Amino acid sequence: MTETNEIFLLNITGRDRPGLVARITSALAAFGINVLDIGQAVIHDHLALGLLVEIPRQLESAAVFKELLYVAHELNVQVRFTPVDLETYERWVDEQGKERRIITMMGRKLTAGQIAAVAAICARYGLNIDVITRLSGRVSLTRPSREPKACVQFSVTGKLHDEHGMRRELLQISQEMGMDVSFHVDDIYRRNRRLVVFDMDSTLIQIEVIDELARRAGVGEEVAAITAAAMRGELDFKESLRRRVALLKGLDESVLQEVAENLPLMEGAERVTCTLKRLGYKIGILSGGFDYFGKKLQERLGFDYVYANRLEIVDGKLTGRVVGEIIDGPKKAELLQQIAQRENLSLEQTIAVGDGANDLPMLSVAGLGVAFHAKPIVREKAQRSISNLGLDGLLFLIGIREREIQQ
């Protein structure tokens, strides 16, 4: 490009139709015009097409505009021409290396108020919304879904000086307005993650297995009391697990089998695992629960890895002991790193999903750590969360569109 050339921004709006872009660009091609940038969005069959073009000085720009106005009339669309000076254009070119972030909004539905709240926070922290994309499918108003999903993704640019403050505000409005809002840097790893590990109890399945076993063994209240003590910080996870398992001594293995065959999957669990497997991801279970049930899920959903605690069974009955090293929070993080190394992946290429405080170590080391239907303190520390959708909401966080899931 030379200084003698002219730069114009062309904005074309109107009803979309096949061949429209071809007709517009063919008109420009007849003049030998260079396209510096192009972008298009279509909403409900109406398009907004933008082209940044360079018109050689030796051409009469008026002749170009006259032809485009004729084509626009033929296509029944509107076209607007805006001159761009060279200094403004070069400043725009220099800004292409700016840090970019992805903000994902998810819920059963999304309202104008929710979108406005997130957009206002972006503006307050000096971030500009460059692209808005709908990841969820189209919604029928006459055939409502039993499990509706809505997801919109912002691509934003700008220098963020107070990331902690912005995260705090996004967490606050997500709790107040009944939606999930997550954001992270848009880098090469966002599109190149290959390993996803899940907690099991209250994440992949809707129950805490140990509570169900305790109920059937008639020691539900005693186990609940130990769990409560652990949550107050009076016991660590390993000690609390040993004490709870000890109360299950004598429980018949047939009870385990019955529970395992009737595990209630979390909403979206089958969909997310099936989709991830189809896309070539490795998937695993890292659980402080029991491998007896993890292996059942492995058979059912196709997990590549299962690590969980092993209950000792002798003569068909529980002995009240756990065999081998107990898998607690730090062990989960260690196992995630070992699996990543085995798969020749960096930790930035991994995703971890869990609901409890003992999941925080693995959520913190994973490239993308997601708190699922977790308590506020876990959501805050994990930085990314899903609280208003099923487990398949994870696919939106990865950037997968609804129509791609259904293919």
N, C-alpha and C positions, 0 to 999 in steps of 0.2 A: 504494500500500500504506500502511496506517495502522498505528500501534503496537498497536492492539487486535487485529490479525489474528494468526493462528498460522501458523507455517511448519513443514512436515514434509518429510523426505526419505523417499520410498517406494522400496524396492528389491524388484523382482519377479524371481524366478528360476524356471526350469523349462524344459520342452520347448517349443520354438517351434512356432507354427502360424499359418496365415493368419487374420487377424481379431483376434488377441490384443490388439494395441495399440488397435484400435478399441473393443474391449469394455471394456478398462480405462479409457480416456479418456472413453468414453460414460458410465460410472458416475460419474466425477468431474464431467462436464459437467452431470449431473442436479442437482448441488449448486451449480452456478455457480462452480466452483473455478478459480482462475488458476494456470497452469503457469509457473513461473519459470525452470525449466531441464529439459531432457530429454536422455537419451542411452541408446543401446542397443548391445550387442554380441552377436553370435551365433557360437558355436563348436560345430561338430558338432551342429547342430540344437537346442542348448540356449542360451537367451538370458539375459542379465542386463540388465534394463530399470530405469533410474533416473529418477524424476521428483521435482523439487523443487516443492512446491505451497504455495499460500497459501490457508488456510481462513478465511473471514470469521468473526470472533468470535461473531457472532449465531448461527452454526451450531453444532450439537453435533458436535465432532470424532469423538466415539464413534459417532455415526450414520454418518458417512462411513466410518470404519474397518470398521464392521459390514458395510456394503454391499460394500466392497472385499474383505473376507474371504470373503463369499459368492461374489463373482465369481471370486476366486482358487481357491476350492474347485471351482467349476464348470469352470474352465479347467485344473485340476490343476497349479497353480503355487503357489509360496510368496510371501508378501508380508511385508515388515518395515517398521515405521514408526519413524522416528527424529526426535524434535523438534529444531529448529534455532532458537537464540535470535536475536533481531534483531541484536545486536552481531556475532555470528559471521557472519550473513548479509551485513551491510554490509561487513565486512572482506573477505569473499569477492568482493563486487562491486568493491571498490576494487582488488583484485588482478588484475582482468581486463586491465589495461594492461601487465602484466609481460612482459618480454622472453621470447620463445618461440624455441626451437631445435628443429631436426629432426635426429635421429640415425638413420642408416640402417646396418643390419647386413646383409651379403650373403655368401653362400658357396654351395658345392655342397650343404651341409646346415647347419643351425644346431642346436646342442646346448644343453641346459639350462645347461651350464657356460659356454658362450660368452655366452649372454644374461645369466647371473648376473654375469659379469665386467664387462660393460658397465653393467648396472644398478648395480653396486657403485660404479663410478667416478662415475656420475651422483650417487649419494647422497653420496659423499665430497666432491664439489664443490658440494653444496647445491642440486642440481637435482632437481625432482620430476617423475616420469613421469606425465603426465596421460592420454595416449592411446597405445595400442599397436595398430598396424595391420599385417596381413600383406599385402604387395604381391605376393608370388609366388603361383603357382597351387597348387591342391591336389595332393598327391603320392600316386601309386599305389604301394603296396608290392608288388603282384603284377606290375605292368608298369613296371619302373624305366626312367627316361629315360637316354639316352646322355649328355645334357648337363644334369644336374639343376641346379636353381636354387632357392635359398631366400633370402627377403628379408623382414626385419621392420623396421618404422619406429617409433621412439619420438618422441612430441611432448612436449618437456620445458619446464618453466618454472623461473624462479629467476634470481637475480643471479649471474653467473659472474665471479668475481674473478681467476681465473688461467686464462685460455683457453689459453695456451701450455702450461701444465702438464697440462691435461686432454687436449689434442691429443697431447702426448708419450706419455701413458699409453695412450691409445686406439691410437696407432700401435704401441706396444710389444706390447699384447695381440693386435692384429690379426696381427702377425708371428708371435707365439708360438702362436696358436690357429688359424691358417689361415683367417682370414675378413677381410673388408673392413669397416671402420667409418669412416663419414664423418659430419660434422655441420656444420650451418650455420644461420645465423639464418633464422627463418621470417618472411619479409617479402613484400611485394607482388611483388617481382621473381622470387621462387621459382616463382610460378605464371604468369609473364608473359615467359618467355624465348622468343626467336623465331629465334635464329641459333646454329648449332652448326658449329664448324670442327674438322677432324681432321688430325693428322699422317698421313702415308701409310705409310712403311716401318715395319714392326713394330707398326703400330697398325691401319690398315685392312687391311693385308696381312701375311702371316706372315714375309716375308723382307725383307732389305735388298737392294734391287735392284742397287746398285752392287757388292755382294759377289758376286751371281749373275753379273753381267756380267764381273767380274774373273775369276771362276772359268772362264768360257767363253773368255776371252781369254788364259788361261794365266798371269795375273798375280795370282792370289788371295793369295799370301803377301805380295807387295809391297804390295798395297792394305791388307791386314790390319795390316801394320807401320805404315803411315801413320795408320790409324785409331787404333791403340794409342797412337801418339805424341800425337795430338790429345786422346785421353782423359786422358793424363798432363799436359796443359796445355802441351805443347811447341809445338803449332801451334794457331792458331785455326781455326774451321770453314771459313772462306773459303779459306785457304791449303791446308788438308788436302783440300778438295774439288777444288781446281785440280790438285793433285799426283796425286790418285787418277784423275781424269778423263784426265789426260795419259797415264796408263798404258794407257788404253783405245783409244789412237790406232790406227786401221786396222781396228777391229772392224766387221764388216759389219752393215748396218741390219737384215738378215733375222734376226740374233740378237736384236735388240731386239724385233722383231715377235713372235718365238716366245715370248720371256719374257713380253711383254705379254699375249699370248693365253692364258697359263697362270698368271696371278697367283693364288696361293692366298689366298683371302680369310680374314681373321681370323674366328674363331668369333663369330657374332652380328652381323657387319658388314652383311650384307644385311638382316637383321631390323631393326636399329636405323635404318638409312637409310630403309628402306621405311616404317617407322612414323613417323619424324619428318616425312617428306614428306607422308604421309597426314594428319598433324595440322597441316600448314601451316607447318612450320619451313623456313627457308632453311638449306641445308647446303653446306659448302665444304671443300676440301682446301688446307691451307697446309703445303707440304713442302719440305724441304731436298733432296729427291730430284729426280726428273726428270719434266717435264710430259708426255713421251711416254707414260709409264705412268699419270700422273694423268688424262689425257684418256680413256684406255681405261676407267678406273674411272668417269669421268663418264658415258660412254656406257652402262656396265653398271648403275650405281646411281643415276643421275640427279642428280649434284651440280650445284648452281647456280653455284658458283665453283671454279676450280682455279688455284692459283698454285704453281709449282714451277720448278726450274732447267731451262734449255733446252740440250740437247746440240747442238753444231754438227755437222751431217751434210752432207758434200759428196761428190757422185758415189756415193751409197749407202754411205759409210763414215764412221765417227766421226773427227773431226779431232783429238780430244784436248783440245778447248776447250769452255768454257761460254759461251753467247751471253747478253749483257746482265748486269744486276745479279744477283749471287748472293743467294739467299734464305737468310739465316741466322736465328738466334734473334730479334734485334731487328727484322729485317724482317718476321718472322711477326707480331709484336705490332703493328707499324705497319699491316700489311695487315688485320689483324682490326679495328683501329679504322677504317680506310677503308671496309671492307665494312659495318660497323655504321652509319657515317654515311650511306652510300649507301642503306641500308635504313631510315633514320630510326629507328634503335634506339639506346638508351643502352648503354654497355658492360655495365651490370648485367644486361641482357637477353641476353647472349651466353654461350656455353659453348665451351670449348676442351679438346681431348683429345689427349694425346701421351705418348710414352714416354721421350724423351731430354732431356738437359740443354739442348739448343738449343730445346726446347719451353717451357722455364720462363718466358721473357718473355711469351709469349702466354697461358700458364696464369695468370700473375700479374695480367694486366690484364683477363681475362675475368670476368664475373660469377660463373661457376662453372668453375674450372679443375680438370681431372681427369687424374691421372697413370695411364696404362694399362700394366700389367705392366712397371713401371719399376723402376729400382734404388732402394734405400732412401733415398738422399739426394734423389732426385727426388720420391719419394712424400712425404717429410717437408716439402719446400719447397712442393709443390703443395697440401698439406693434405688433399686428397681423392683417393682412389685406387681403382682396380679392379685387383686382382691375382689373384683366385680365380674370376672368371667371365669370360665372353666380353664382346665390346664392347657387346652389348645390355644388360649390367648398367647402362649409362648410363641406360636408361629408368627403372630403379628409383630412381636418384639424382634424376631429375627429378620422381619421384613418381607415375609411371604404373604402374598395376596390370597384372599378367599377363593378366587377363581382358580388359582394355582393349586390350592389344597384339594379342590373338587375334581381336578383333572384325573 
